[in-house]
Amino acid sequence: MLLSGALNTFAPQLRNTMSVKRPSDSLTTMTQLVMPNDTNILGKLFGGQLLHWMDVVGALAASKHCRHVAVTAAANNISFKEPIELGETVTLVAKVVRSFNTSMEVYIEVFAEKLTEGISRKCNDAYFTYVALDDNKRPTKVPDLQPLTSDEQELFDKSLIRKQLKLLMAKKIKLSQAPELQQQIKKWETEV
Ligand SMILES: CC(C)(COP(=O)(O)OP(=O)(O)OC[C@H]1O[C@@H](n2cnc3c(N)ncnc32)[C@H](O)[C@@H]1OP(=O)(O)O)[C@@H](O)C(=O)NCCC(=O)NCCS
């Protein structure tokens, strides 16, 4: 997802790019109604449509964190655990969980609700990575992120391993360049 236009018009003084941010500073919520055009012939929401909404809400959260255009660099493996039905609402909640140099990891949760019943259920979650671009469309430094709660700290700590895994899968690094991931793999081996 490439967010441009309005964001590019931010005055530099409004960007406040380098102060330390909290996860809550980027918290972004988006609600959609599942319409007939969004569904397959069984009346269930298309996976691709959900990915589109996830990418939009994730890009908004990333841009809130860095006050730059944010482009999608990667998403983790996403599985569709529960179908979402025609006529239900889908609420997507996104926040930056860790920032690196020019990239940010955004955690996105998806909740579905039948409005007439008012019971919300979690259907999905995912981690998307976005890169901040400057006015020349080159990756640019993003503000640091300070986790405050223990949940935020846990998401922050595990983010480095997810980043290394994504870079390894994209063949951008070798396993020998990812010591934290190597340690995690050893832990996984002992857990099996
Ligand atoms: C994302 C993009 C800007 C990265 O550009 P690049 O020249 O590879 O830049 P770099 O190698 O310096 O990487 C920039 C950052 O992205 C991160 N990154 C790049 N690929 C990544 C991946 N697959 N997974 C996780 N992070 C990744 C790098 O680790 C780096 O992060 P850091 O600066 O915080 O350490 C570039 O690949 C791009 O424009 N991709 C297309 C984006 C797009 O159009 N998305 C919509 C999909 S259709």
The ligand as an SDF file (V2000), in Angstrom:
LIG
                    3D

 48 50  0  0  0  0  0  0  0  0999 V2000
   10.3010   -1.4750    0.6110 C   0  0  0  0  0  0  0  0  0  0  0  0
   11.4040   -0.7970   -0.1790 C   0  0  0  0  0  0  0  0  0  0  0  0
   11.2310    0.7220   -0.0870 C   0  0  0  0  0  0  0  0  0  0  0  0
   12.7270   -1.1740    0.4520 C   0  0  0  0  0  0  0  0  0  0  0  0
   13.7120   -0.5830   -0.3430 O   0  0  0  0  0  0  0  0  0  0  0  0
   15.2220   -1.1420   -0.3550 P   0  0  0  0  0  0  0  0  0  0  0  0
   15.9580   -0.4750   -1.4320 O   0  0  0  0  0  0  0  0  0  0  0  0
   15.1750   -2.6320   -0.2940 O   0  0  0  0  0  0  0  0  0  0  0  0
   15.7640   -0.5180    0.9430 O   0  0  0  0  0  0  0  0  0  0  0  0
   16.6110   -1.1850    2.0760 P   0  0  0  0  0  0  0  0  0  0  0  0
   17.2840   -2.4610    1.6930 O   0  0  0  0  0  0  0  0  0  0  0  0
   17.4720   -0.0720    2.5840 O   0  0  0  0  0  0  0  0  0  0  0  0
   15.5020   -1.5290    3.1430 O   0  0  0  0  0  0  0  0  0  0  0  0
   14.8110   -0.5120    3.8170 C   0  0  0  0  0  0  0  0  0  0  0  0
   14.2190   -1.1030    5.0580 C   0  0  0  0  0  0  0  0  0  0  0  0
   13.2390   -2.0620    4.6780 O   0  0  0  0  0  0  0  0  0  0  0  0
   13.4960   -3.2910    5.3400 C   0  0  0  0  0  0  0  0  0  0  0  0
   13.0430   -4.3450    4.4630 N   0  0  0  0  0  0  0  0  0  0  0  0
   13.2680   -4.4650    3.1500 C   0  0  0  0  0  0  0  0  0  0  0  0
   12.6970   -5.6000    2.6990 N   0  0  0  0  0  0  0  0  0  0  0  0
   12.1210   -6.1980    3.7750 C   0  0  0  0  0  0  0  0  0  0  0  0
   11.4090   -7.4000    3.9610 C   0  0  0  0  0  0  0  0  0  0  0  0
   11.1510   -8.2330    2.9500 N   0  0  0  0  0  0  0  0  0  0  0  0
   10.9670   -7.6990    5.1930 N   0  0  0  0  0  0  0  0  0  0  0  0
   11.2030   -6.8760    6.2330 C   0  0  0  0  0  0  0  0  0  0  0  0
   11.8880   -5.7180    6.1210 N   0  0  0  0  0  0  0  0  0  0  0  0
   12.3450   -5.3930    4.8990 C   0  0  0  0  0  0  0  0  0  0  0  0
   15.0050   -3.2930    5.5320 C   0  0  0  0  0  0  0  0  0  0  0  0
   15.3650   -4.1900    6.5650 O   0  0  0  0  0  0  0  0  0  0  0  0
   15.2250   -1.8550    5.9180 C   0  0  0  0  0  0  0  0  0  0  0  0
   14.8030   -1.6670    7.2570 O   0  0  0  0  0  0  0  0  0  0  0  0
   15.6610   -0.7810    8.3190 P   0  0  0  0  0  0  0  0  0  0  0  0
   16.1650    0.4190    7.6000 O   0  0  0  0  0  0  0  0  0  0  0  0
   14.6550   -0.4160    9.3540 O   0  0  0  0  0  0  0  0  0  0  0  0
   16.7280   -1.6710    8.8440 O   0  0  0  0  0  0  0  0  0  0  0  0
   11.4190   -1.2220   -1.6740 C   0  0  0  0  0  0  0  0  0  0  0  0
   11.7020   -2.5940   -1.7610 O   0  0  0  0  0  0  0  0  0  0  0  0
   10.1000   -0.9490   -2.3520 C   0  0  0  0  0  0  0  0  0  0  0  0
    9.8350    0.1640   -2.7670 O   0  0  0  0  0  0  0  0  0  0  0  0
    9.2580   -1.9830   -2.4800 N   0  0  0  0  0  0  0  0  0  0  0  0
    7.9420   -1.8400   -3.0840 C   0  0  0  0  0  0  0  0  0  0  0  0
    6.9580   -1.2600   -2.0680 C   0  0  0  0  0  0  0  0  0  0  0  0
    5.5600   -1.3560   -2.5920 C   0  0  0  0  0  0  0  0  0  0  0  0
    5.2690   -0.9070   -3.6730 O   0  0  0  0  0  0  0  0  0  0  0  0
    4.7070   -1.9980   -1.8090 N   0  0  0  0  0  0  0  0  0  0  0  0
    3.4050   -2.2960   -2.2480 C   0  0  0  0  0  0  0  0  0  0  0  0
    3.3770   -3.7000   -2.7330 C   0  0  0  0  0  0  0  0  0  0  0  0
    2.6120   -3.8620   -4.2830 S   0  0  0  0  0  0  0  0  0  0  0  0
  1  2  1  0
  2  3  1  0
  2  4  1  0
  2 36  1  0
  4  5  1  0
  5  6  1  0
  6  7  2  0
  6  8  1  0
  6  9  1  0
  9 10  1  0
 10 11  2  0
 10 12  1  0
 10 13  1  0
 13 14  1  0
 14 15  1  0
 15 16  1  0
 15 30  1  0
 16 17  1  0
 17 18  1  0
 17 28  1  0
 18 19  1  0
 18 27  1  0
 19 20  2  0
 20 21  1  0
 21 22  1  0
 21 27  2  0
 22 23  1  0
 22 24  2  0
 24 25  1  0
 25 26  2  0
 26 27  1  0
 28 29  1  0
 28 30  1  0
 30 31  1  0
 31 32  1  0
 32 33  2  0
 32 34  1  0
 32 35  1  0
 36 37  1  0
 36 38  1  0
 38 39  2  0
 38 40  1  0
 40 41  1  0
 41 42  1  0
 42 43  1  0
 43 44  2  0
 43 45  1  0
 45 46  1  0
 46 47  1  0
 47 48  1  0
M  END
$$$$
